[in-house]
Every structure is written in C-alpha cells, then in structure tokens.
Amino acid sequence: MRLPRTLLGLLAGTALGVSGALMQALTRNPLADPGLLGINAGASAAIATAVGLFGLGTIGGWIWFAMLGAAAVTALGYAVGGGRRATPERLALAGAALNAVLFSYVSGMMLVDAASLDRLRFWTVGSLAAAEFATVRTIAPFVAAGLLAALAGARALNALALGDDAARALGARPALVRAGTITAVTLLCGAATAACGPIVFVGLLVPHLVRRLTGPDLRWLLPACALYAPVLLLGADVAGRVLGRPGELQVGLVTAVLGGPLFLRLVARR
C-alpha cells in the first residue's frame, strides 16, 4: 500500500532537487528555487485551469497543462528578471510577483467552482497522500527525460558560469545551454507539481546542503541532489504522518517549516 507513495516521493524529490540546482546555476542566484521563482505556481495555475474550465480530473490530463504552465512562467520570469542581465534581486522580485498573481488566480478558481475546490484543496498544499501506480507511471518518463537532459548539459552549464564569452571559448553555445536547461527544469517541475502539488523549498534546501560535500561542479552536484532530495522529501512525509497522528500533516507544510528558516538565514547572510 505504501509502495506507490514511496516511489512518487523518490521521483518528485529527484525532480525538485535537480531542478533547484539547475535554476541556481542558470541564474547564478543562490536563492533560486522552482517555488520561489514562480515555476511551481505556473504549473499550478495551468492545472487549476484544466480542472475549472475543462473538467480534467486525472494526472494524464493535468501533466500537459502543468508542462505548459511551467514553461511559460520560466520564460516570463527570466525575461522580467532581466534575461542575460538578470540579477538575483530582480529574479527574486519577479518570482515573488508571479507567485502572488498566479496563486491568487488558483484561489479564485477554487472559490468560484465547488468542484475545483474539492479536487484541488489538498493538492495545493503539496502532498504524497493520493499516490497511485498510475501517477508514478505517468510522471516517470518526464522525470527521466528531464534528468537525462540535466546531466547531459552539466559540463556546458559549468562553462556558462564563467560568462558567455568564456563559455564560447570552451566550446559551449550559451543560447542552446539555456534552452536545454529551461527544458529540463520544465519537465522536472511540471511532472512533480502535477503529481504532488506545489512543494516548496526542497529545490532551495538540498543544493545548498549538498554543495558542501561536492563543491559547485554540476557533474557531481546534480547526481548528489538526485540522491539526497528524495531522502529529504520522504523524511518530511514520514515526519508529517508521525506528528499529525491520527491524521497527517501534508508534506508541503513540513518542507515549508524546514525551508523557511534556511531561506531567512540565506537572505540575512547575503
């Protein structure tokens, strides 16, 4: 009975941890996270639209809307944040603005449509409770494709950290590297959000913890994030079930409690 929940936690944790590391490398922003930059909110808004306007109620229908929403908000947030001239501050502000607008939209869809409220009220918190084998089978190809794309571009993304000119001198193509990274983030975040809802702070917390073990080289950092992020997510899920007996605390609430203090500490340090 618990196997689908565990498998979903492994897939979602891998997706969130790797996408967080990719976002931090791409934007050169230590505060970057799919949740903080609005990517999860974009997928959530698209799924709310799928439920409220089109009546879709299965993961097979949600996944494509989630991909579209994640891709649109990734591109929009990067453009609003300044594109190639983006700074950590501008990206954080752009993500905060997009988060506010999109989650207000999701809340509005839930309030005006009782059916949407019933389907989305637990999903919007972030949970593994509704895990099924069908959900695992649906998102596994997207997570695998996103992970392969991330690992294949790790060396080029390392070069991009030195600047566009240095990256070209090392044989990388900056525009292609950015496009590939955004594609990988979209696949990973869209799949995880469609299956579990918008779980925040995993993509922020894990890369910072793992970087102390592996250093900044993405060829080592990304596999380590793929290993340790599921440990964090499943640990938070178990903690929520233990602390919330006889019910349970949703895993999204537990990760928010863990990640919030770290985020404040990072802001205070920088």
N, C-alpha and C positions, 0 to 999 in steps of 0.2 A: 504493500500500500504506500510505503514511503519512497519507493524507488523513483517514480516519476518526479516527485518533489526534489529529491537529491540530484537527479540528472538535470532538471531545469535550473537548479541552483548552480551547478557546475557550468552550464552553458552561459547563463546570464552573468555570473560572476566573471567568467573569462571575457565576455563581450565588454562589460563595463570597465574592467581593469585595463584591458588593452586599449580601448578607445580613449580612456583618460590619459594614458601615456602618450598616445598619438597626438591628442589635442594639445597637450603641454609642449611637445616637441615642435609641432607645426606652428603654433602661435608664439612660442618662446615665452610662455606665460605660466609661471608656477601655480597659478590659481585656476588654470583651465580645467574644466570638468564638463562632461556632456550635460549634466544637470544645471550647472552654473551658467553655461553659455547658451542655454535655451534649446538644445537639441532634443532632449527628452520632452520638453514642453511642445515642440513642433510635432513630434510623433504622437503625443497625447492629444493635441488639438485635432490632428488628422483622424485619429481613431474615434474621438467624440463626434466628429462629422460623419464618419462611417456608420456609427450607431444611431445618432439622432436623425440624420437625413435619409440614410439609405437602409436602415434597419438591419445592418450586418451584426451578427452575434457570435461569430466563430473566429478563431485565430487565423484560419485560412483567408478570410476576407480582410481582417484587420492588418495583416502583415504588409500588404501592398500600400495601404494608406499610411502606415507607420513609416515605411521607407520614403515615400514621397514627402511627408511632413518633415522628417529628419533632414533630408537632403535640402529642402527649401530653406529651412531655418539655419542650417550650417552655412550655406552660401550667403544668406541675408546677414547673419551675424558677423561673418568675416568681412563682408562689404561695408556694413555700417561701422564696424570697428576700425576701418581704415585700410583694409586689404593688405598690400605688402608693407604699408607704413603703419600697420596696426601696433598699438602699444598694449601692455597688459591692462592698464587702466581703462582704455577705450573699449577693449573687448569685454571686460567685466561689466562695464556700464551698458554696453549693447546687449549682453546676455541678460542682465537684470531687467532691462526694459522689455525684451522679448518674452522673458518668463512671465512678467506681470501681465502683459497683454494676452498671451496665449492661455495661461491658466485661468484668467478671468473669462475668456471665451469658453473654456471647458466647463467652468462652474455655471455659466449662463446656459449652456446646452443641458446640463443636468437639472437645472431648476425649471426650465420650461417644458421638459419632456420627462414624464414619470418613468417611462420605460428605460430611458437613458440613465436616469438616476439609479434604478435598480441594478442595471448591468455594470455601471461604472463606479459606484460609490466606494467599493472595496478596492477595485483595480487602481483608482487614482492615488491611493496611499502607497502602493508598491507591495506586492505580496506574492508568495510562492504557494499559497494555500489551495489554489484552484488548478494545480499542476495535473496534467494528464499525459499519457504517452503520445496522444495525437499532437499536443502542443510541442513536446520535445521533438517529434519527427518533423514538424513544420519549420521550426526555427533552426534546427541543426545545420541544414545546408547553408543558410545565410551566415551563421556564426562561423562555420568552417571557411566559407569564401572570404569573409572579412578578415579572419585571422591569417589566412594564406597571403592575402594582399598586403596586410600589415608587415608580416615577416619578410616578404619579398622586397618591400620598399625600405626596410630598416637601414641599410647601408647608405642609400641615397638620401634619406632623411637626416642621417648623421652629417652628411656633407652639407646639406642645406642649412644646418645650424651655424655654419661658418659664414653664411651670406651667399647671395645668388652668384656673385662673381666667382667666389672660391668654389662653389658647388659646380659651376660650369667647367672650371679648370680641372676639377676632379672627375669630369665625365658625366655629371648628373644634369638632368633637364628640370629646372625648378618648377615650371608650369606643370609638367607631367607628374612630378613628385607630389605637388599639392593636390592635383586632381585625384591621384591614386589614394592619397591619404584621406581625403574627404570621402571618397567612395568607400574605403574600409570603415571609417567612422560611421557612415550612414548605414551600412549593412549591419554593423555590430549594435549600434544604438537602436536602430529600428526594430531589430529582432528582439532584443532584450525588453524594450518598452512594450512592444505588442504582447509579449508573453506575461510579463510581470508587473507592468505599470512603471511609472517614473521613479526608480530607486536612485536616490541621490547620494553623493559623497564617496561612493566606492571608487569611482574613477579618479577622485582627488586624493583620497587617503592612501590607496595601495601604491601608486607610483612613488610617492614621497618616502614611504617606508622601504620599498624595495630598492630604491636608488642608493640607499646607504650600503646595500650589500653588493650591488652590481656595478655601481657607477652610472654615468649618463649614456653609455653606449647602448643604443636601442637593440642591437643584435642580442644582447644579454638581458636588457631591461624588459622587453616585450614578452619573451618566454617566461621570465620570472613573474611578471604581472599576471600572465595567464595561469600560473600555478597558485599564486597566493591570493588573488582576488576571490576565487571560489571559496577558499578557506574562510575568508572574512565574511562573505555573504552567507554561507551555510552556518557559520558560527553565530552570526546575528539572528538567523532564523531559529536556531535551537534556543538561543537566549530568549527570544520573544515567546517561544512556546513554554519555556520554564517559568519566566517571570509573569506571564499572563494567565497562568492556570486559574480556573479550569478552561478558560478560553485561550487566546493567544494575542500577542502584540504583533502587528504587521511588521515584516522585515524592513520596510521603508522607514518606519518610525524608529526602529533600533539603529539603523545606519545613520539616520539624521542626528540622533542623540550622540553617536560616536563621532561623526564627522564635523558637527557644528563647532565644538571646542577647537579642533585642529584647524579649521578654516579661520577662526578668530586669531589663533596663535600665528598662523602664516601672515595674515594681514598686519598684525601688530609688529612682526619682525621686519616686514618689507615696507 
